[in-house]
Amino acid sequence: MSPTRTLAALRFGCGLPVADGSPDGPDAMLAALAGPDKMAEIWPIMGLAESRPLFLAFRAIKGEGKQDPALAAKREALLLQIGAQAQQAQRATFARAVDARDGFRERLVAFWADHFSVVAASATATIYPFALVEDAIRPNLTGNFATLLTDVTLHPAMLTYLDQISSVGPNSQLGKKQHKGLNENLAREVIELHSLGVGAGYSQQDVTEMAKLLTGLVVDPADGTQFEARRAEPGAKRIMGKTYDGDGLAPIKAALADLALRPETAAHIARKLVVHFVADAPDAALVNRIATAYSASGGSLMACYTALLSDPAAWHPAPQKARQPYDFLIASLRALGITGQALQDMPYKHFKARFLDTMATMGQPFKRPPGPNGFAEAAEEWITPQGLARRITWAMQVPDRLVNPLPDPVELAQRCLADRASEALLWAAAKAEDRHQGVGLVLASAEFNRR
């Protein structure tokens, strides 16, 4: 296997082996990304529109007859259905990454889902983090960042997670009546995390004005995002030197589009892409070339991906990134030959114990980042004594519960690492006491845990 094909699978994809015909270089990877989203078709996940009947039914009985056993049972049944929907989404997310020919797409989805981190705040919102991906991220993966930023910002998952639904204009009709005020969470993260980046020259006044602009946004569990004029702060708002006025969503969308086109946003997005895919200490020239492509194209994400993949600096052979726990598990499943269908057929209690609970013990609870800034990127956050112990334990104990018989350890190393498999690792795999130990050595190795 060529070094480029190996890098395509390990650094920019979900791991080896890859199926025949999988994209193995920049041009093929970009062509696949521009094509149909096959994994979303094969392993569908419900967005909020498909979930609407459940939310409608729950809203209809939410406050009625709390002492009525029949209604209580119905509420519990609906919560179980919502929970089952989230469980199906968990499996499908893993299945997509395990089965994907164009692993770069799945990696990008995970990157943007982390960039726009949300956490389910209640039992009825367990589907929200997955719906955000289906409704706002995957459809906009190759489009314009302004559209992506707008769709994510206005999605009920983001509005709920960052408490926008509690924000009221102090001088609005409702604010004066109920003496309520602003919540700046969403405004701050839109500016600080999602667009310009920390320390990009904005002021507290910009955050406050953005918070005023966002007032009026509310979430109806059944009907999604709505705009209530009685909650909106009246008057013009001035953000980063520009004034926005008017009613409804139009001024909000205009402000988001302007934030997306700022040079600080170009630099922030470019740096995050390089840090995520290439190196914790990013090459400044590579970051600059991606930022230039972003600005010159008006925020085209495909232009950014093209600049990233076409630059020789992104294909440096030395592995400079650590696989995060989710990436480690996905790569392990691919190495062992586990399919998406096998994950779907697995009893949920086993899926949860072997993968979701494992991720939590490794410090990356699935779809539950510690804050709106997502999970850490730096290798030292993941390659720790405790983190390595968890990986070794999983590598030694779980594979034989997934595959019977276990593969030959040397063949496994050659299959999942190709030319990255060192002579020392191949020797150790060959000398292992048994396949159980040999497979564990391969999956716990430094070569396997870096990309």
C-alpha positions as CSV (number, residue, x, y, z in Angstrom):
1,M,0.0,0.0,0.0
2,S,1.3,3.4,-0.9
3,P,2.2,5.9,1.9
4,T,-0.4,8.3,0.5
5,R,-3.2,5.7,0.7
6,T,-2.1,4.9,4.2
7,L,-2.2,8.5,5.3
8,A,-5.6,9.0,3.6
9,A,-7.0,6.3,5.7
10,L,-5.3,7.0,9.0
11,R,-4.9,10.8,9.1
12,F,-8.0,11.9,7.2
13,G,-10.2,8.8,7.4
14,C,-11.5,6.3,9.9
15,G,-8.8,3.7,9.6
16,L,-7.6,0.7,7.7
17,P,-8.5,-1.5,6.0
18,V,-10.5,0.3,3.3
19,A,-12.6,-1.3,0.7
20,D,-11.4,-1.5,-2.9
21,G,-12.3,1.6,-4.7
22,S,-12.1,3.8,-1.6
23,P,-10.6,7.3,-2.3
24,D,-6.9,7.1,-1.7
25,G,-5.6,10.6,-2.5
26,P,-6.7,14.3,-2.4
27,D,-8.6,14.4,-5.7
28,A,-10.5,11.1,-5.0
29,M,-11.3,12.2,-1.5
30,L,-12.7,15.5,-2.6
31,A,-14.7,13.9,-5.4
32,A,-16.2,11.4,-2.9
33,L,-17.0,14.2,-0.5
34,A,-18.8,16.2,-3.3
35,G,-20.8,13.1,-4.1
36,P,-23.9,11.6,-2.4
37,D,-23.9,11.0,1.3
38,K,-24.2,7.2,1.1
39,M,-23.8,6.4,4.8
40,A,-26.7,8.8,5.7
41,E,-28.8,6.8,3.2
42,I,-27.8,3.4,4.5
43,W,-27.9,4.2,8.2
44,P,-30.5,7.0,8.6
45,I,-30.9,9.1,11.7
46,M,-34.1,11.0,12.4
47,G,-33.9,14.8,12.4
48,L,-36.4,16.9,14.3
49,A,-39.0,16.9,11.5
50,E,-39.2,13.1,11.7
51,S,-39.4,13.3,15.5
52,R,-42.2,15.8,15.5
53,P,-45.1,13.2,16.1
54,L,-43.3,12.1,19.3
55,F,-42.9,15.6,20.6
56,L,-46.5,16.5,19.7
57,A,-47.8,13.5,21.6
58,F,-45.6,14.2,24.6
59,R,-46.6,17.9,24.7
60,A,-50.3,16.9,24.5
61,I,-50.1,15.0,27.8
62,K,-47.1,16.6,29.5
63,G,-49.1,18.6,32.1
64,E,-52.2,16.6,32.3
65,G,-53.3,14.2,34.9
66,K,-50.1,13.7,36.8
67,Q,-52.0,11.4,39.2
68,D,-53.6,9.5,36.4
69,P,-51.8,6.1,36.1
70,A,-52.8,5.7,32.4
71,L,-51.4,9.1,31.4
72,A,-48.2,8.5,33.5
73,A,-47.7,5.2,31.7
74,K,-48.2,6.9,28.3
75,R,-45.7,9.6,29.2
76,E,-43.2,6.9,30.2
77,A,-43.8,5.0,27.0
78,L,-43.2,8.2,24.9
79,L,-40.0,8.9,26.8
80,L,-38.9,5.3,26.1
81,Q,-39.6,5.9,22.4
82,I,-37.5,9.1,22.4
83,G,-34.7,7.2,24.2
84,A,-34.9,4.4,21.7
85,Q,-34.6,6.9,18.9
86,A,-31.4,8.2,20.5
87,Q,-30.0,4.7,20.9
88,Q,-30.6,4.0,17.3
89,A,-28.8,7.3,16.4
90,Q,-25.8,6.2,18.6
91,R,-25.5,2.9,16.7
92,A,-26.0,4.6,13.3
93,T,-23.2,7.1,14.0
94,F,-20.8,4.3,14.8
95,A,-22.0,2.3,11.8
96,R,-21.5,5.1,9.4
97,A,-17.8,5.5,10.5
98,V,-17.2,1.8,10.5
99,D,-18.7,1.2,7.0
100,A,-17.7,4.4,5.2
101,R,-15.7,4.3,2.1
102,D,-15.1,8.0,2.2
103,G,-13.9,8.3,5.8
104,F,-13.0,11.9,5.3
105,R,-16.7,12.8,5.3
106,E,-17.3,11.1,8.6
107,R,-14.3,12.7,10.1
108,L,-15.5,16.1,9.0
109,V,-18.9,15.5,10.5
110,A,-17.3,14.6,13.8
111,F,-15.1,17.7,13.5
112,W,-18.0,20.1,13.0
113,A,-20.2,18.4,15.6
114,D,-17.4,19.1,18.1
115,H,-16.9,22.6,16.9
116,F,-20.7,23.2,17.4
117,S,-20.9,21.1,20.6
118,V,-24.2,20.6,22.3
119,V,-25.4,18.3,25.1
120,A,-28.9,17.0,25.7
121,A,-30.3,18.8,28.7
122,S,-33.2,16.5,29.4
123,A,-34.7,13.1,28.6
124,T,-36.9,14.7,25.9
125,A,-33.9,16.2,24.3
126,T,-31.7,13.1,24.0
127,I,-32.1,13.2,20.2
128,Y,-31.1,16.8,19.9
129,P,-27.3,16.3,19.4
130,F,-27.9,13.8,16.6
131,A,-30.7,15.9,15.1
132,L,-28.3,18.9,14.9
133,V,-25.9,16.8,12.8
134,E,-28.7,15.5,10.5
135,D,-30.5,18.8,10.1
136,A,-27.7,21.3,10.0
137,I,-24.2,19.8,9.7
138,R,-24.4,17.0,7.2
139,P,-26.5,18.9,4.7
140,N,-24.0,21.9,4.9
141,L,-20.8,19.9,5.0
142,T,-19.6,21.0,1.6
143,G,-21.4,24.3,1.4
144,N,-20.8,27.8,2.7
145,F,-19.8,28.4,6.3
146,A,-22.3,31.2,6.7
147,T,-25.1,28.8,6.0
148,L,-23.7,26.2,8.3
149,L,-23.2,28.7,11.1
150,T,-26.8,30.1,10.6
151,D,-28.5,26.7,10.5
152,V,-26.6,25.5,13.6
153,T,-27.2,28.7,15.6
154,L,-30.9,28.6,14.9
155,H,-31.3,24.9,15.6
156,P,-33.3,24.0,18.7
157,A,-30.4,21.9,20.0
158,M,-28.1,24.9,20.1
159,L,-30.8,27.3,21.4
160,T,-31.7,24.9,24.2
161,Y,-28.2,23.9,25.2
162,L,-26.9,27.5,25.5
163,D,-30.1,28.7,27.3
164,Q,-31.2,31.1,24.5
165,I,-34.8,30.2,25.3
166,S,-34.4,32.0,28.7
167,S,-33.1,35.2,27.1
168,V,-35.5,38.2,27.0
169,G,-34.9,41.7,25.9
170,P,-35.0,43.9,29.0
171,N,-37.0,46.6,27.1
172,S,-39.2,44.1,25.2
173,Q,-42.9,43.7,26.0
174,L,-42.3,40.6,28.0
175,G,-39.1,41.9,29.6
176,K,-40.8,44.9,31.0
177,K,-43.8,42.9,32.2
178,Q,-41.8,40.1,33.9
179,H,-38.6,41.9,34.6
180,K,-36.5,39.4,32.7
181,G,-33.2,40.1,31.0
182,L,-30.5,38.8,28.7
183,N,-28.7,35.5,28.6
184,E,-25.5,35.9,26.8
185,N,-24.4,32.3,26.5
186,L,-25.3,31.8,22.8
187,A,-24.1,35.2,21.8
188,R,-20.7,34.7,23.4
189,E,-20.2,31.2,21.9
190,V,-21.3,32.3,18.4
191,I,-18.6,35.0,18.5
192,E,-15.9,33.4,20.6
193,L,-16.1,29.7,19.6
194,H,-18.1,29.3,16.5
195,S,-16.8,32.2,14.3
196,L,-14.1,34.7,15.3
197,G,-12.2,32.7,17.9
198,V,-11.0,33.5,21.4
199,G,-9.3,36.9,21.7
200,A,-10.2,38.0,18.1
201,G,-10.7,41.7,18.9
202,Y,-14.4,41.7,19.8
203,S,-15.6,43.4,23.0
204,Q,-18.0,42.7,25.7
205,Q,-20.3,45.2,24.1
206,D,-20.3,43.2,20.9
207,V,-21.4,40.1,22.9
208,T,-24.1,42.1,24.7
209,E,-25.4,43.6,21.4
210,M,-25.4,40.1,19.8
211,A,-27.4,38.8,22.8
212,K,-29.9,41.6,22.2
213,L,-30.1,40.7,18.6
214,L,-30.8,37.0,19.4
215,T,-33.7,37.8,21.7
216,G,-37.0,36.6,20.4
217,L,-35.7,33.1,19.5
218,V,-37.6,30.4,21.3
219,V,-38.1,26.6,20.8
220,D,-41.3,24.8,20.6
221,P,-40.7,21.1,21.2
222,A,-43.0,20.2,18.4
223,D,-42.6,23.0,15.9
224,G,-38.9,23.9,16.3
225,T,-37.4,27.3,16.3
226,Q,-39.8,30.2,16.5
227,F,-39.4,34.0,16.8
228,E,-41.5,35.8,19.3
229,A,-41.5,39.6,18.8
230,R,-42.8,40.2,22.3
231,R,-39.5,38.9,23.7
232,A,-37.2,40.7,21.3
233,E,-35.2,43.7,22.4
234,P,-36.3,46.7,20.3
235,G,-34.1,49.0,18.3
236,A,-30.9,48.7,16.3
237,K,-27.9,46.7,17.5
238,R,-24.3,47.4,16.6
239,I,-21.9,44.4,16.4
240,M,-18.3,44.6,15.3
241,G,-18.8,48.0,13.7
242,K,-22.0,47.1,11.8
243,T,-25.6,48.0,12.6
244,Y,-28.5,45.6,12.4
245,D,-32.2,46.5,12.6
246,G,-35.5,45.1,11.7
247,D,-37.9,42.4,12.8
248,G,-37.7,38.6,12.8
249,L,-34.9,36.4,11.7
250,A,-33.5,38.6,8.9
251,P,-31.2,40.8,11.0
252,I,-30.0,37.7,12.9
253,K,-29.1,35.9,9.7
254,A,-27.4,39.1,8.3
255,A,-25.2,39.3,11.4
256,L,-24.2,35.7,11.3
257,A,-23.3,36.0,7.6
258,D,-21.1,39.0,8.4
259,L,-19.4,37.1,11.2
260,A,-18.7,34.2,8.9
261,L,-17.0,36.4,6.3
262,R,-14.6,38.2,8.7
263,P,-10.9,37.4,8.3
264,E,-10.7,36.4,12.0
265,T,-13.2,33.6,11.3
266,A,-11.2,32.5,8.3
267,A,-8.1,32.2,10.5
268,H,-10.0,30.5,13.3
269,I,-11.6,27.8,11.1
270,A,-8.3,27.2,9.2
271,R,-6.3,26.7,12.3
272,K,-8.9,24.3,13.8
273,L,-8.9,22.2,10.7
274,V,-5.1,21.9,10.7
275,V,-5.0,21.1,14.4
276,H,-7.7,18.5,14.1
277,F,-6.3,16.7,11.1
278,V,-2.6,17.3,10.9
279,A,-0.8,18.5,14.1
280,D,-1.4,19.9,17.5
281,A,1.2,22.5,16.7
282,P,-0.1,23.6,13.3
283,D,2.1,24.7,10.4
284,A,1.5,28.5,10.2
285,A,1.9,28.6,6.4
286,L,-0.6,25.8,5.9
287,V,-3.1,27.6,8.2
288,N,-2.6,30.8,6.2
289,R,-3.2,29.0,2.9
290,I,-6.5,27.6,4.1
291,A,-7.6,30.9,5.5
292,T,-6.7,32.6,2.2
293,A,-8.8,30.0,0.4
294,Y,-11.7,30.6,2.8
295,S,-11.7,34.4,2.3
296,A,-11.2,34.3,-1.4
297,S,-14.1,31.9,-1.8
298,G,-16.5,33.7,0.5
299,G,-16.3,31.0,3.1
300,S,-16.6,27.9,0.9
301,L,-15.9,24.9,3.0
302,M,-14.9,22.8,-0.1
303,A,-12.3,25.5,-0.9
304,C,-10.9,24.9,2.6
305,Y,-10.8,21.2,2.3
306,T,-9.2,21.5,-1.1
307,A,-6.5,23.8,0.3
308,L,-5.9,21.3,3.2
309,L,-5.7,18.2,1.1
310,S,-3.7,19.6,-1.7
311,D,-1.0,21.0,0.5
312,P,2.1,18.8,0.9
313,A,2.4,20.0,4.5
314,A,-0.7,18.1,5.3
315,W,0.8,14.8,4.1
316,H,3.9,14.9,6.3
317,P,4.6,11.2,7.0
318,A,5.3,11.5,10.7
319,P,2.2,10.9,12.8
320,Q,1.6,14.0,14.9
321,K,-1.9,13.4,16.2
322,A,-3.3,11.0,18.8
323,R,-6.5,9.1,18.1
324,Q,-9.2,10.2,20.5
325,P,-11.2,7.5,22.2
326,Y,-14.0,7.5,19.6
327,D,-11.5,7.3,16.8
328,F,-9.6,4.5,18.6
329,L,-12.8,2.4,18.9
330,I,-13.9,3.1,15.3
331,A,-10.4,2.2,14.0
332,S,-10.4,-1.0,16.1
333,L,-13.7,-2.1,14.8
334,R,-12.6,-1.6,11.2
335,A,-9.4,-3.5,12.0
336,L,-11.3,-6.4,13.4
337,G,-13.7,-6.5,10.5
338,I,-16.8,-5.5,12.4
339,T,-19.5,-4.1,10.2
340,G,-22.2,-1.5,10.8
341,Q,-24.8,-4.3,10.5
342,A,-23.1,-6.2,13.3
343,L,-23.3,-3.1,15.5
344,Q,-27.0,-2.8,14.7
345,D,-27.6,-6.5,15.5
346,M,-25.7,-6.3,18.9
347,P,-27.9,-6.2,22.0
348,Y,-27.9,-2.6,23.1
349,K,-26.6,-3.4,26.6
350,H,-23.5,-4.9,24.9
351,F,-23.1,-1.9,22.6
352,K,-23.3,0.5,25.5
353,A,-20.9,-1.5,27.7
354,R,-18.3,-2.1,25.0
355,F,-18.3,1.3,23.4
356,L,-20.2,4.1,25.1
357,D,-19.2,3.2,28.6
358,T,-15.6,2.6,27.4
359,M,-15.5,6.1,25.9
360,A,-16.7,7.6,29.2
361,T,-14.0,5.8,31.1
362,M,-11.4,7.1,28.6
363,G,-12.6,10.7,29.2
364,Q,-14.8,11.2,26.1
365,P,-18.4,10.4,27.0
366,F,-20.2,10.1,23.7
367,K,-22.1,13.3,22.7
368,R,-21.4,14.8,26.1
369,P,-18.4,17.2,25.8
370,P,-17.5,19.0,29.0
371,G,-18.5,22.4,27.6
372,P,-19.4,24.3,24.4
373,N,-15.8,24.3,23.3
374,G,-15.9,20.5,22.8
375,F,-13.2,18.0,23.5
376,A,-9.5,18.8,23.7
377,E,-7.3,18.2,20.7
378,A,-3.9,17.9,22.3
379,A,-2.3,14.4,22.4
380,E,-1.3,14.8,26.1
381,E,-5.0,15.1,27.0
382,W,-5.6,11.6,25.7
383,I,-2.3,9.7,25.9
384,T,-2.1,9.7,29.7
385,P,-1.3,6.8,32.1
386,Q,-5.0,6.4,32.9
387,G,-6.1,6.8,29.3
388,L,-3.5,4.3,28.0
389,A,-4.5,1.8,30.8
390,R,-8.1,2.0,29.6
391,R,-7.1,1.4,26.0
392,I,-4.9,-1.5,26.9
393,T,-7.7,-3.0,29.0
394,W,-10.2,-2.7,26.1
395,A,-7.7,-4.0,23.6
396,M,-7.0,-7.1,25.7
397,Q,-10.5,-7.9,26.9
398,V,-13.1,-6.8,24.3
399,P,-11.9,-8.0,20.8
400,D,-12.6,-11.7,21.5
401,R,-16.1,-10.8,22.5
402,L,-16.6,-9.2,19.0
403,V,-14.7,-11.7,16.8
404,N,-14.4,-15.4,16.9
405,P,-11.8,-16.6,16.1
406,L,-9.5,-13.7,16.6
407,P,-7.3,-12.7,13.6
408,D,-3.7,-13.6,13.4
409,P,-1.9,-10.7,15.2
410,V,0.7,-10.1,12.5
411,E,-1.9,-10.1,9.7
412,L,-4.0,-7.7,11.8
413,A,-1.0,-5.3,12.2
414,Q,-0.3,-5.4,8.5
415,R,-4.0,-4.9,7.6
416,C,-4.7,-2.0,9.9
417,L,-1.3,-0.2,9.8
418,A,0.1,-1.2,6.4
419,D,3.5,0.4,6.0
420,R,3.1,2.0,9.4
421,A,3.6,-1.3,11.2
422,S,7.1,-1.3,12.6
423,E,9.4,-4.3,12.7
424,A,9.3,-4.2,16.5
425,L,5.5,-4.4,16.5
426,L,5.4,-7.2,14.0
427,W,8.0,-9.1,16.0
428,A,6.1,-8.6,19.3
429,A,2.8,-9.6,17.6
430,A,4.4,-12.8,16.3
431,K,6.0,-13.7,19.6
432,A,2.8,-13.1,21.7
433,E,1.7,-16.0,23.8
434,D,-1.6,-16.3,22.0
435,R,-3.9,-14.4,19.6
436,H,-5.7,-12.8,22.5
437,Q,-2.5,-11.1,23.7
438,G,-1.2,-10.4,20.2
439,V,-4.3,-8.6,19.0
440,G,-4.2,-6.6,22.2
441,L,-0.6,-5.6,21.6
442,V,-1.4,-4.4,18.1
443,L,-4.5,-2.3,19.1
444,A,-2.7,-0.8,22.1
445,S,0.5,0.0,20.2
446,A,1.8,3.5,19.7
447,E,1.5,3.0,15.9
448,F,-2.2,2.2,16.1
449,N,-3.0,5.0,18.5
450,R,-1.4,7.8,16.5
451,R,-2.4,9.1,13.1
